[in-house]
Amino acid sequence: AFAQSEAKAPTDIRPGSITYEDVEYPYPVSYLPLTMYGQDVRMAYMDVPPAGQPNGRTVMLFHGMNFGGFYFAGPIDVLRREGFRVVVPDQIGFGRSSKPIIPYNFHDMALNSRRLLESLGISKVTIIGHSMGGMLSARFAASFPDITERAVIYDPIGLTDPRYERPWRSADEGYKALMSQTNDQRWQ
């Protein structure tokens, strides 16, 4: 561990925008208006046409936790060169999409993704998900098998649950244990 006084903030880092306007996206971003839990929100997405000869198929890419679709530039280019239409949503709460205070869950993410596909007139899709998007791919495919042609899950969360490796504690016991730690112990 290091002493608190030794920590220095990097000098080349600037505050970022919660709506990612300062993050470069590889293709134009559009927005789908939705209503969730009584709140008007908008889902950001890229809809990238195939390059060259279209193969008539669509791939939807699901990003990982705390990201948006901006980091898929390489996979988008590979897929579109193979003739795929590529749709890349920023899930609600991430990237350039709205950040409402709601109970976030994979069911809503999968449903919103289906709504996006419906709004684009897409009836069959291959789903590729990374990290949290891998877990979302599994949920989407299980929830909507009629429109899912294939599901590719890359480095997903949720395959194991480390909570089962240690005894279960109540919320009160967990809180007391956390409060008994020093700041240094909490962040190791």
C-alpha positions as CSV (number, residue, x, y, z in Angstrom):
1,A,0.0,0.0,0.0
2,F,1.1,3.6,-0.5
3,A,0.6,6.6,1.7
4,Q,-2.2,8.9,0.8
5,S,0.2,11.8,0.3
6,E,2.0,9.9,-2.5
7,A,-1.0,9.6,-4.7
8,K,-0.9,12.2,-7.5
9,A,-3.6,12.8,-10.1
10,P,-2.5,12.4,-13.7
11,T,-1.9,15.8,-15.3
12,D,-3.1,14.8,-18.8
13,I,-6.6,13.6,-17.7
14,R,-9.6,15.9,-18.0
15,P,-13.1,15.5,-16.6
16,G,-15.4,13.6,-19.1
17,S,-19.0,14.2,-20.0
18,I,-21.6,11.9,-18.5
19,T,-23.2,11.7,-21.9
20,Y,-19.9,10.9,-23.8
21,E,-20.0,13.9,-26.1
22,D,-16.2,14.1,-25.7
23,V,-15.8,10.4,-26.6
24,E,-15.3,9.8,-30.3
25,Y,-17.6,7.2,-31.9
26,P,-16.5,5.5,-35.1
27,Y,-19.9,6.0,-36.8
28,P,-22.9,8.4,-36.5
29,V,-25.0,8.0,-33.4
30,S,-28.8,8.0,-33.6
31,Y,-31.4,7.9,-30.7
32,L,-34.5,5.8,-30.1
33,P,-37.0,7.4,-27.7
34,L,-38.3,5.1,-25.0
35,T,-40.3,5.3,-21.8
36,M,-39.0,3.4,-18.8
37,Y,-40.6,3.4,-15.3
38,G,-42.6,6.5,-16.3
39,Q,-39.5,8.4,-17.5
40,D,-38.8,9.5,-21.1
41,V,-35.3,8.3,-22.1
42,R,-33.4,7.8,-25.3
43,M,-31.2,4.9,-26.4
44,A,-28.1,5.9,-28.4
45,Y,-27.1,3.5,-31.2
46,M,-25.0,3.2,-34.3
47,D,-26.6,1.5,-37.4
48,V,-23.8,0.8,-39.8
49,P,-24.5,-0.5,-43.3
50,P,-22.4,-3.2,-44.9
51,A,-19.4,-2.2,-47.0
52,G,-19.5,-3.7,-50.4
53,Q,-21.8,-6.6,-51.2
54,P,-24.5,-7.0,-48.5
55,N,-25.1,-10.6,-47.2
56,G,-28.6,-9.7,-45.9
57,R,-27.8,-10.4,-42.3
58,T,-27.5,-8.2,-39.2
59,V,-25.2,-8.4,-36.2
60,M,-25.9,-6.5,-32.9
61,L,-23.0,-5.8,-30.6
62,F,-23.5,-5.5,-26.8
63,H,-20.9,-3.5,-24.9
64,G,-19.4,-4.2,-21.5
65,M,-20.2,-2.6,-18.1
66,N,-19.4,1.1,-17.8
67,F,-18.8,1.5,-21.5
68,G,-20.7,2.3,-24.7
69,G,-20.4,1.0,-28.2
70,F,-17.6,3.4,-29.1
71,Y,-14.9,0.7,-28.6
72,F,-16.3,-1.6,-31.2
73,A,-14.7,0.2,-34.2
74,G,-12.5,-2.8,-35.2
75,P,-15.2,-5.5,-35.0
76,I,-17.7,-3.2,-36.8
77,D,-15.2,-2.8,-39.7
78,V,-14.5,-6.5,-39.9
79,L,-18.2,-7.4,-39.9
80,R,-19.3,-4.8,-42.4
81,R,-16.5,-5.8,-44.8
82,E,-18.1,-9.3,-44.7
83,G,-21.4,-7.8,-45.7
84,F,-23.2,-7.5,-42.4
85,R,-25.3,-4.6,-41.2
86,V,-24.1,-3.8,-37.7
87,V,-26.2,-2.3,-35.0
88,V,-24.5,-1.1,-31.8
89,P,-26.7,0.2,-29.0
90,D,-25.5,2.0,-25.9
91,Q,-27.7,0.4,-23.2
92,I,-29.8,2.8,-21.1
93,G,-27.5,4.1,-18.3
94,F,-24.3,3.8,-20.5
95,G,-22.5,5.7,-23.2
96,R,-24.5,8.4,-24.9
97,S,-27.9,6.9,-23.7
98,S,-30.0,8.4,-20.9
99,K,-28.9,7.8,-17.3
100,P,-32.2,7.6,-15.4
101,I,-32.5,6.5,-11.8
102,I,-34.2,3.1,-12.3
103,P,-33.7,-0.5,-11.3
104,Y,-31.2,-1.6,-14.0
105,N,-31.6,-5.2,-15.1
106,F,-30.9,-7.5,-18.0
107,H,-34.5,-8.0,-18.8
108,D,-35.0,-4.3,-19.6
109,M,-31.8,-4.2,-21.6
110,A,-32.8,-7.1,-23.7
111,L,-36.3,-5.7,-24.2
112,N,-35.0,-2.3,-25.2
113,S,-32.6,-3.9,-27.7
114,R,-35.5,-5.8,-29.2
115,R,-37.4,-2.5,-29.4
116,L,-34.5,-1.0,-31.2
117,L,-34.4,-3.9,-33.7
118,E,-38.1,-3.5,-34.3
119,S,-37.8,0.2,-34.9
120,L,-35.2,-0.5,-37.6
121,G,-37.3,-3.2,-39.2
122,I,-34.9,-6.1,-38.3
123,S,-36.5,-9.5,-37.7
124,K,-33.5,-11.7,-37.4
125,V,-30.2,-10.9,-35.7
126,T,-26.9,-12.4,-34.6
127,I,-26.0,-11.1,-31.1
128,I,-22.3,-10.6,-30.0
129,G,-21.8,-9.6,-26.4
130,H,-18.6,-8.7,-24.5
131,S,-18.3,-8.8,-20.7
132,M,-21.7,-7.5,-19.3
133,G,-22.8,-7.6,-22.9
134,G,-22.1,-11.4,-22.9
135,M,-24.5,-11.9,-20.1
136,L,-27.0,-9.7,-21.9
137,S,-26.5,-11.8,-25.1
138,A,-27.5,-14.9,-23.1
139,R,-30.6,-13.1,-21.7
140,F,-31.5,-11.8,-25.2
141,A,-31.2,-15.2,-26.9
142,A,-33.2,-16.9,-24.2
143,S,-35.9,-14.2,-24.2
144,F,-36.2,-13.8,-27.9
145,P,-35.2,-17.1,-29.6
146,D,-37.5,-16.3,-32.5
147,I,-35.3,-13.5,-33.7
148,T,-31.9,-14.7,-32.5
149,E,-30.0,-16.5,-35.3
150,R,-26.8,-16.9,-33.3
151,A,-25.4,-15.7,-30.0
152,V,-21.7,-15.1,-29.5
153,I,-20.6,-14.5,-25.9
154,Y,-17.1,-13.0,-25.4
155,D,-15.5,-12.9,-21.9
156,P,-18.8,-12.7,-20.1
157,I,-19.6,-11.9,-16.6
158,G,-21.9,-14.2,-14.6
159,L,-20.5,-17.7,-15.4
160,T,-19.4,-18.1,-11.9
161,D,-20.5,-16.5,-8.7
162,P,-17.7,-16.0,-6.1
163,R,-20.2,-15.3,-3.4
164,Y,-20.7,-19.1,-3.1
165,E,-17.0,-19.6,-2.2
166,R,-17.5,-17.9,1.2
167,P,-20.2,-18.0,3.9
168,W,-23.3,-15.9,3.3
169,R,-23.6,-12.8,5.5
170,S,-26.7,-10.8,6.1
171,A,-26.7,-7.1,5.0
172,D,-26.3,-6.1,8.7
173,E,-23.2,-8.4,9.1
174,G,-21.7,-7.1,5.9
175,Y,-22.2,-3.5,6.9
176,K,-20.7,-4.0,10.4
177,A,-17.7,-5.8,8.8
178,L,-17.2,-3.0,6.3
179,M,-17.4,-0.3,8.9
180,S,-14.8,-2.0,11.1
181,Q,-12.2,-1.6,8.3
182,T,-9.9,1.3,7.8
183,N,-10.0,3.2,4.5
184,D,-6.8,1.5,3.4
185,Q,-8.2,-1.9,4.0
186,R,-11.3,-1.1,2.0
187,W,-9.4,-0.2,-1.1
188,Q,-6.8,-2.9,-1.3
